């Protein structure tokens, strides 16, 4: 084998490995959303037509990372029947002195509930830009698929915790260091900007 041919093969393998490294994050994300792996919640197009007579306690956990925001759930928990559509509201306040764009990432515990906890509408599907001092109320519409009651790993688990963490949308962006007191909750557009 000639040195040129060997160099081309090695270069091709290197380029292929770099390409796979870049593609691995979106491929892993897609895999998790489709399968519910690692507690990843998936998006649904329609609610189920079957509602079971079994109630679950859905708990909400909110966190912020590297943003001068206050983020809270309007309710600590909700009781919903399996297959029933639930509606929860979350308030986010930008305590900084400039508009900031954030993105919420989410998962559920127990992780085995991931394939069954489905969202119809959520602020976490896109980036959210909040003006300084602004408070926005975000809705989240969800359900737990009736198959949850048939899976041996989930059928006897009466509680699911949905956890959100808001991060800066631009990984290179630095959060505003100066912050002012949170604004009093005021009227804002439902669902944010």
C-alpha positions as CSV (number, residue, x, y, z in Angstrom):
1,X,0.0,0.0,0.0
2,X,1.4,3.4,-0.9
3,X,2.0,6.1,1.6
4,X,-0.5,8.4,-0.2
5,X,-3.3,5.8,-0.1
6,X,-2.6,5.2,3.6
7,X,-2.6,8.9,4.3
8,X,-6.0,9.3,2.6
9,X,-7.5,6.4,4.5
10,X,-6.2,7.8,7.8
11,X,-7.5,11.3,6.9
12,X,-10.9,9.8,6.0
13,X,-11.2,7.9,9.3
14,X,-10.2,11.1,11.2
15,X,-12.8,13.2,9.4
16,X,-15.4,10.5,10.0
17,X,-14.6,10.3,13.7
18,X,-14.8,14.1,14.1
19,X,-18.2,14.1,12.2
20,X,-19.5,11.4,14.5
21,X,-18.4,13.3,17.5
22,X,-20.3,16.4,16.4
23,X,-23.4,14.3,15.4
24,X,-23.4,12.3,18.7
25,X,-25.0,15.1,20.8
26,X,-28.1,15.7,18.6
27,X,-28.4,11.9,17.9
28,X,-28.3,11.1,21.7
29,X,-30.9,13.9,22.3
30,X,-33.2,12.5,19.7
31,X,-32.8,9.0,21.0
32,X,-33.7,10.2,24.6
33,X,-36.7,12.1,23.4
34,X,-38.1,9.1,21.4
35,X,-37.4,6.5,24.0
36,X,-37.8,8.5,27.3
37,X,-34.3,7.2,28.2
38,X,-32.8,8.9,31.4
39,X,-36.1,10.4,32.4
40,X,-36.4,12.5,29.2
41,X,-39.9,13.7,28.5
42,X,-41.3,13.7,25.0
43,X,-43.6,16.0,23.1
44,X,-47.1,14.8,22.2
45,X,-49.4,15.9,19.4
46,X,-52.7,14.9,21.1
47,X,-53.9,13.8,24.4
48,X,-55.0,10.1,24.9
49,X,-58.6,9.2,24.6
50,X,-58.5,6.9,27.6
51,X,-58.5,8.2,31.2
52,X,-57.9,5.6,33.9
53,X,-59.4,5.8,37.4
54,X,-55.9,5.8,39.0
55,X,-54.5,9.1,40.3
56,X,-50.9,10.2,40.3
57,X,-49.2,13.0,42.3
58,X,-47.2,15.2,39.9
59,X,-44.6,17.3,41.8
60,X,-42.8,20.3,40.2
61,X,-39.2,21.3,40.8
62,X,-37.7,24.5,39.4
63,X,-34.1,25.6,39.2
64,X,-32.0,28.4,37.6
65,X,-28.4,28.1,36.6
66,X,-26.2,31.1,35.6
67,X,-29.1,33.5,35.2
68,X,-30.3,36.3,37.4
69,X,-33.9,34.9,37.3
70,X,-36.4,33.8,39.8
71,X,-38.2,30.7,38.6
72,X,-41.0,29.0,40.5
73,X,-44.0,26.8,40.0
74,X,-47.4,28.2,41.0
75,X,-48.2,24.9,42.6
76,X,-45.9,22.4,44.4
77,X,-47.9,19.4,43.1
78,X,-51.0,18.4,41.3
79,X,-53.2,15.3,41.4
80,X,-54.2,14.0,38.0
81,X,-55.7,10.8,36.7
82,X,-53.6,8.7,34.3
83,X,-54.5,9.8,30.8
84,X,-56.1,13.1,32.0
85,X,-54.6,16.4,30.7
86,X,-53.0,18.6,33.4
87,X,-52.3,22.3,33.3
88,X,-49.5,23.8,35.4
89,X,-48.2,27.4,35.5
90,X,-44.7,28.7,36.1
91,X,-43.6,32.2,36.9
92,X,-40.2,33.5,35.7
93,X,-38.8,37.0,36.6
94,X,-35.7,38.6,35.1
95,X,-34.0,40.3,38.1
96,X,-31.2,41.6,35.8
97,X,-30.9,45.0,34.1
98,X,-30.9,43.7,30.5
99,X,-33.1,41.3,28.4
100,X,-31.9,37.8,28.7
101,X,-32.7,34.7,26.7
102,X,-32.9,31.3,28.6
103,X,-33.8,27.8,27.8
104,X,-35.4,25.3,30.2
105,X,-34.2,21.7,30.2
106,X,-36.3,19.1,31.9
107,X,-36.5,15.5,33.1
108,X,-38.7,13.3,35.3
109,X,-38.1,11.1,38.3
110,X,-38.4,8.1,38.4
111,X,-36.5,7.8,35.1
112,X,-38.8,4.9,34.1
113,X,-41.7,7.4,33.9
114,X,-39.9,9.3,31.0
115,X,-41.6,7.4,28.1
116,X,-45.0,8.0,29.6
117,X,-44.9,11.7,30.8
118,X,-45.9,13.6,27.7
119,X,-46.2,17.4,27.0
120,X,-48.6,19.0,24.6
121,X,-47.4,22.6,25.2
122,X,-44.4,23.8,27.1
123,X,-42.2,26.9,27.4
124,X,-39.3,24.5,27.3
125,X,-39.9,23.8,23.6
126,X,-38.1,27.1,22.7
127,X,-35.9,29.8,24.0
128,X,-37.5,32.5,26.2
129,X,-36.4,36.1,26.2
130,X,-37.5,38.1,29.3
131,X,-37.0,41.9,29.7
132,X,-35.4,43.3,32.8
133,X,-37.8,43.4,35.7
134,X,-40.4,41.5,33.7
135,X,-42.4,38.5,35.1
136,X,-43.9,36.1,32.7
137,X,-46.4,33.3,33.5
138,X,-45.8,30.2,31.4
139,X,-48.3,27.3,31.0
140,X,-47.4,23.7,30.6
141,X,-49.9,21.2,29.4
142,X,-49.2,17.5,30.0
143,X,-50.5,14.0,30.6
144,X,-49.3,10.6,31.7
145,X,-49.9,7.9,29.0
146,X,-52.2,5.1,30.2
147,X,-49.5,2.6,29.4
148,X,-47.8,3.9,32.6
149,X,-50.3,1.7,34.6
150,X,-49.3,-1.4,32.6
151,X,-45.5,-1.2,32.8
152,X,-44.1,-3.3,35.7
153,X,-41.5,-0.6,36.4
154,X,-44.0,2.2,36.8
155,X,-47.5,0.8,37.6
156,X,-47.0,0.9,41.4
157,X,-45.3,4.3,41.5
158,X,-47.8,6.9,42.7
159,X,-45.6,10.0,42.2
160,X,-43.7,11.6,39.4
161,X,-41.4,14.7,39.8
162,X,-41.0,17.0,36.8
163,X,-37.8,19.0,37.2
164,X,-36.9,22.1,35.1
165,X,-33.6,24.1,35.1
166,X,-33.3,27.3,33.1
167,X,-29.8,28.0,31.5
168,X,-28.6,30.8,29.4
169,X,-29.7,30.1,25.8
170,X,-26.3,31.2,24.4
171,X,-23.6,29.1,26.0
172,X,-21.1,31.8,25.4
173,X,-23.2,34.5,27.0
174,X,-22.3,35.8,30.5
175,X,-25.2,36.5,32.8
176,X,-25.8,40.0,34.0
177,X,-24.0,40.6,37.3
178,X,-26.1,43.5,38.5
179,X,-29.5,42.6,39.7
180,X,-32.4,44.6,41.2
181,X,-35.2,43.5,43.4
182,X,-37.8,41.3,41.8
183,X,-40.6,43.2,40.2
184,X,-44.1,42.6,41.6
185,X,-45.9,40.1,39.5
186,X,-47.9,42.0,36.9
187,X,-50.1,41.3,34.0
188,X,-48.1,39.6,31.2
189,X,-48.8,37.7,28.1
190,X,-49.6,34.1,28.8
191,X,-46.8,32.0,27.3
192,X,-44.2,34.7,27.1
193,X,-42.5,36.2,24.1
